[in-house]
Amino acid sequence: MEFNRIIKLLRKERGITQKQAAEDLGVSQALLSHYEKGIRECGLDFVVRVADYYNVSCDYLLGRSAERNGMMLSAEDIPNPDKMKDSIYHGSVLPTMNKKLISNSLNVLYAKIGQCHSKALTTEVSAYLMMAVAKMFRLLYSAEPHNAASMFSIGQHSWRGYSDAVMRMSEANVEALLAGEEVHGGEGVKDPACLAMTTESLTREFPLYTPSLLNLVKTSETHVKGLTPEG
């Protein structure tokens, strides 16, 4: 199901016409057009040809891997933001600070979730946060009209409403789990005492990260207060 979208994306990213790609791949432009639109399915030999042509793996072409080389990402493969240099933001203090506030706050958030021993809670919180990041990335990506829209498998109009719905659903599921309810077969938090905390206890547990969290909360509340009648 992902093949047609991905081969179109790869062609547009390389900046070649459908006619040129068809010639290079040894098929007619009409046939390649059918492949890109998902009207027809190709054989395995064509998948291999496309993989060689764009220097990607067959797993990537078939949507089995998000990595062009076909690697399946594991927790050990993900860079640790605490150990990464901020050279990308060199000379710009505000982005660096915001990045650290968010990264450090997430360390506290996931540590507290882990103390509740609820896999379902981790799943729902992660779904919410990943969707928020995906929404921002898509807005940035879509701002440049030349970026290939085929990078995304969901159309822009559907994405807006459904991505919001996913976040609202995850938020509702988190509330239910925290109330001890079962969600999709996952057990809720049995004892909310696992989430007992004060600014003092947080600072004691996470001395490096708590200042960032408290600053993030304060900044967020300032934004909210700006929307209130009193603000």
N, C-alpha and C positions, 0 to 999 in steps of 0.2 A: 504493500500500500504506500510505502514511503519512496519507492524507487523512482516513480515518475517525477515527484517533487524534487528529489535530490539531484537527478541528472540535469534537470532544468536549472537548478541553483548553481551547480558546478559550471555549466556552460556560461551562464550569465556572469559568474564571478571571474571567469577567464576572459570574458569580453569578446566571445566569438559568436558568429551567427549560427543559426540552426543549420543553414546550408553547409557552412564550413565544417561543423561538427559531424554532420551526416557523411560528408565526403571522407573525412578522416577516419570515421568508424566503419566505412564500407557499407552504408545503407542509404536508402533514398531519403530525401528530406521529408517526404510524406510519412514514411514509416517512423522516422525519429519523432516527428510531430505527434504521431499516435502514441508512441511510448511516453513522451513527455506529458501528454494529456491523460494518460492512463486508459486509453481506449483499447489498446492491445497490450498483451504481455509478451515479453521477449524470452528468448532461450538463455540457458546458462552461458553459452559461448559469448553472447553479446554482453552479459553482465561482466564477464572476465575482461572483454575488450574495453569496456567503459572504465573498469577499475584501472587497467594499465594506462589508458589514455589520460585520465585525470590524476593518476598516481594516488589512488585511494584504495582502501580494502573493499572487498565484496560485502563484508559485514556492515560497513558504513553505507554502502549503496542501498542495502536492503533495510536500513533503519535499525539494525541490531546493535549498533554502536554509535555513540555521538562523536567518537574520535575518528578522524579521517584514516588513521592507521589501523582501526578496528579494535583497539585496546578496550578492555572492559575496566572501567575505573573502580579502584578499591579505595578504602579509607586511607591506606598507606600511600597512595599515589597523589593525594590532594595536598598541595603546599600548605604549610602552617603559616597563617597570616602573622603570627607573633614573630616568626623568624624571617619574614620577607622584608626587604629594604623598601623604603618609600621613595625611591629615586624617580618613580613615575610622576610623582607630585612635586618634584624638586622646585623650590622657589614659590610654591603655593601652599601657604600654611593652612587655610581653611579646609580644603579637601583632605589633607593629611590628617587633620584633627578629627574631622567627621568620620573618616574611615576608621580611625583608632577607637573613637567612641562606640561605633557600631560593633566592630570586631570584639572589643573587650567586653561589651555588654552581652554579646552572644555567648561568651565564655561563661559568664555568670548564669545566664538563662539556662543553658544546657546542663550546667552543673546542678542547678536546683531541680531541673526536670529529672535528671539521673537519680537523684535522691528519692524520687517517688516510685521508682522501679515500675514504670508503666510504659511499655513499648508503644501502646496506642497513643499516649499523650505525646511522646516524642514524634510519632508519625504525623499527628495533626498539627502540632506547632511547626514542624518542618515544612509541611505542605503550605501553610499560611505564609511563612517567611520566604520560601522559594518562589511562590507565586508573586509576592511583592517585588522581589528582585527581577523576575522575568518580565513583569509589567513595565518596570522602569527601563530595562534593557530594550524592550521592544519599542518603546516610545523614542529612545535615542536612535535606535537602528532605523526606524521608519521616518525619521526627520530628514534623512538624505534620500531624495527621490530615486537616485541611481542605485541604491542598495536593493538587491534582488528580494522581492517580497516572498519568493518561493522558499526562502529560508525557513519560513513558518508553515506548518501544516494546517493551521486554523486561520480562516479568513479574518480580516481586521474587524468587521462588524460583529461577527460572532464572538471574537476574542474579548472584546470590551465587556460585554454583559456576562459571559460565562466565567471569565477570570475573576470578576468581582464576586460572582456566585460561589466559586470555589473557595475564595477567602472567607466569605460569610459563613459557608458551611463548616469550614475548618474551625473558625472561631466558635461556632455553636457547639461543635463536637468537643472542643477543649473545655468549654463551660460544663458540658454534660459529664465529661470524664472527671473533672475536678469535683463535681457533685457526687461522684461515686457511681455514676451510671455506666452501663456497658454500651460501647459504640462499635458497630460492625464486628461484633464478636470479641472486641478488645476490652479487657477489664478496666474499670475506672479506678481512680485513686482511692485506696482503701482508708488511708489515714491522712487527712490534710495537714497533720502536724509536720509532715515532711517539708512543708512549705513555710513553716514558721521562720520569720526573719525580722530583723531590725537593721537599721543602718549600721549599728555597732556590730551585730553578728556578721553582716555581709562584709564589713571592712575587715573583720577578724579572719573570716574564711577566705576572702578574695582581696587581699590588700592591694594587689596590682591592678585589679579590674574594677572594683567597686566605685572609685572616683569617676570613671568613665560612665558607668551606669547611672549614677546619680546626676551627672551633668546631662546625660541624654534625656532622662526623665524631666529634668528642669527645662531643657530647651523645648521638648515636645509640649509640655504644659504651657509654655509661653506662646507657642503657635496656636494652641487651642484657645487660650484666653483672648487672643487677638480676634477670634470669631464671635466671642460672647458679647452681649449688649454692654457689659461692664468694660470690656476691652476697648 
